[in-house]
Amino acid sequence: MQPRDRSAVVVCIGNELVADDAAGFEVHGRLAGIGARLEYLGVAGIDLLDLLEGETDLVIVDAVQLGAALGTVHVLDWGDLPSCGGEISGHGVGLRESIEIGRFLFPERVPERVTLVGIEGRCFNQTREHMTAEVAGAIDRAAAAVRELVRGGRHGQEC
């Protein structure tokens, strides 16, 4: 059996109206011409599965709370994500759960390689103009990490 050609989808998640949660929206705006299918979800969860079309690679961009310094950009392979339930991302059904459900129900649609590019945030209860300076300063670093992943680069790092 021949290996299939690699293809990628990048899904940026976050409410564009809410402070640090808008990080995914901001990264999405910087990824035109990335060389992968690019999608945006205001709220994650199970809706993520509707965007998957059998690509080999999925890169998810979202604001996260993993306990690192504010503005840290995490690049984590799916297997390296801590088991924190819905605390990783505050969008109802967590990203991990959504992927696991998809792998069970639609194994042909869910990519074999899943990576999270998460920007460490803190302000999720204020309007957009209250995005923290550290998160705003991390947007370009996160976009660069996504571009590198789409080209087949690094995993499992912070930048």
PLY file of the C-alpha trace (Angstrom):
ply
format ascii 1.0
element vertex 159
property float x
property float y
property float z
element edge 158
property int vertex1
property int vertex2
end_header
0.00 0.00 0.00
1.41 3.38 -1.02
1.53 6.19 1.54
-0.97 8.92 0.74
0.07 12.47 -0.01
0.10 14.76 3.02
-2.59 17.39 3.25
-3.36 19.80 6.06
-6.23 21.77 7.49
-5.66 24.61 9.95
-8.59 25.44 12.23
-8.34 28.66 14.23
-10.73 28.89 17.17
-11.84 31.79 19.31
-14.51 34.40 19.86
-13.36 37.52 18.05
-15.22 39.70 20.57
-13.61 38.38 23.76
-10.18 39.58 24.97
-7.60 36.74 24.90
-10.09 34.30 23.34
-9.74 36.29 20.11
-6.20 34.95 19.67
-7.32 32.26 17.21
-9.24 34.84 15.19
-6.15 37.06 15.04
-3.88 34.20 13.95
-6.41 33.23 11.27
-6.12 36.74 9.82
-2.36 36.30 9.39
-2.42 32.95 7.59
-3.61 33.84 4.08
-1.79 31.79 1.45
-0.54 29.26 4.00
-0.66 26.32 1.60
-3.30 24.45 3.59
-7.04 24.65 3.90
-7.75 27.38 6.48
-10.91 27.45 8.62
-12.22 29.58 11.48
-14.58 28.59 14.29
-15.89 31.13 16.77
-16.55 28.33 19.24
-14.94 24.89 19.16
-16.27 21.61 20.35
-18.04 19.05 18.25
-18.46 21.54 15.34
-14.77 20.94 14.62
-15.67 17.54 13.15
-17.76 19.15 10.39
-14.60 20.81 9.03
-12.56 17.64 8.64
-12.37 16.08 5.18
-9.83 13.31 5.59
-6.65 15.40 5.64
-3.54 13.79 7.07
-2.70 16.77 9.34
-4.80 19.02 11.54
-3.40 22.11 13.23
-5.68 23.70 15.81
-5.00 27.25 16.99
-6.65 28.44 20.18
-6.14 30.41 23.36
-5.32 28.01 26.20
-4.78 27.93 29.94
-2.02 25.42 30.66
-0.36 27.28 33.52
2.58 28.73 31.58
3.57 32.37 31.39
1.02 34.64 29.75
1.68 34.84 25.99
3.58 31.54 25.79
3.01 29.80 22.46
2.64 26.05 22.96
3.17 23.65 20.05
1.90 20.28 21.25
1.34 16.98 19.52
-2.04 15.60 20.42
-0.56 12.82 22.55
1.37 15.39 24.60
-1.67 17.38 25.70
-2.31 17.15 29.42
-5.53 15.43 30.42
-7.37 18.40 31.82
-10.85 17.82 30.45
-12.47 21.07 29.38
-9.86 23.24 31.14
-7.47 23.32 28.17
-9.98 25.23 26.08
-13.19 26.70 27.41
-15.51 25.81 24.53
-17.92 23.25 26.02
-16.95 19.83 24.67
-13.17 19.99 24.77
-10.92 19.67 21.77
-9.50 16.36 22.98
-13.00 14.92 23.42
-14.09 16.16 19.99
-11.15 14.46 18.27
-11.72 11.23 20.20
-15.41 11.22 19.26
-14.47 11.88 15.64
-11.91 9.07 15.61
-14.59 6.71 16.88
-17.45 7.85 14.61
-15.62 9.07 11.49
-12.14 7.52 11.48
-11.69 8.21 7.78
-12.21 11.97 8.27
-10.06 12.67 11.34
-6.40 13.38 10.57
-3.75 11.00 11.87
-1.53 13.90 13.01
-3.15 16.53 15.24
-1.22 19.46 16.69
-2.35 22.28 18.97
-0.79 25.72 18.70
-2.05 27.32 21.88
-1.46 30.84 23.10
-1.48 31.07 26.88
-4.18 33.55 27.89
-5.80 34.78 31.08
-8.50 37.30 30.18
-11.63 35.48 28.98
-14.36 37.55 30.62
-13.77 40.98 29.07
-14.41 42.49 25.67
-11.92 42.46 22.83
-10.22 45.74 23.69
-8.95 44.05 26.88
-6.78 41.47 25.10
-3.63 41.24 27.17
-0.48 42.73 25.66
1.31 39.40 26.05
-1.31 37.54 24.01
-1.36 40.27 21.37
2.43 40.05 21.21
2.28 36.27 20.69
-0.01 36.32 17.62
2.81 36.57 15.05
4.85 33.86 16.83
1.85 31.54 16.76
1.23 32.25 13.07
4.91 31.46 12.35
4.60 28.18 14.28
1.56 27.23 12.20
3.38 28.01 8.96
6.28 25.82 10.05
3.94 22.95 10.95
2.24 23.14 7.57
5.68 22.91 5.95
6.33 19.78 8.05
8.35 21.34 10.84
8.68 21.14 14.61
6.35 19.78 17.25
6.23 19.68 21.02
7.82 23.04 21.81
7.09 26.36 23.39
8.15 29.58 21.75
0 1
1 2
2 3
3 4
4 5
5 6
6 7
7 8
8 9
9 10
10 11
11 12
12 13
13 14
14 15
15 16
16 17
17 18
18 19
19 20
20 21
21 22
22 23
23 24
24 25
25 26
26 27
27 28
28 29
29 30
30 31
31 32
32 33
33 34
34 35
35 36
36 37
37 38
38 39
39 40
40 41
41 42
42 43
43 44
44 45
45 46
46 47
47 48
48 49
49 50
50 51
51 52
52 53
53 54
54 55
55 56
56 57
57 58
58 59
59 60
60 61
61 62
62 63
63 64
64 65
65 66
66 67
67 68
68 69
69 70
70 71
71 72
72 73
73 74
74 75
75 76
76 77
77 78
78 79
79 80
80 81
81 82
82 83
83 84
84 85
85 86
86 87
87 88
88 89
89 90
90 91
91 92
92 93
93 94
94 95
95 96
96 97
97 98
98 99
99 100
100 101
101 102
102 103
103 104
104 105
105 106
106 107
107 108
108 109
109 110
110 111
111 112
112 113
113 114
114 115
115 116
116 117
117 118
118 119
119 120
120 121
121 122
122 123
123 124
124 125
125 126
126 127
127 128
128 129
129 130
130 131
131 132
132 133
133 134
134 135
135 136
136 137
137 138
138 139
139 140
140 141
141 142
142 143
143 144
144 145
145 146
146 147
147 148
148 149
149 150
150 151
151 152
152 153
153 154
154 155
155 156
156 157
157 158
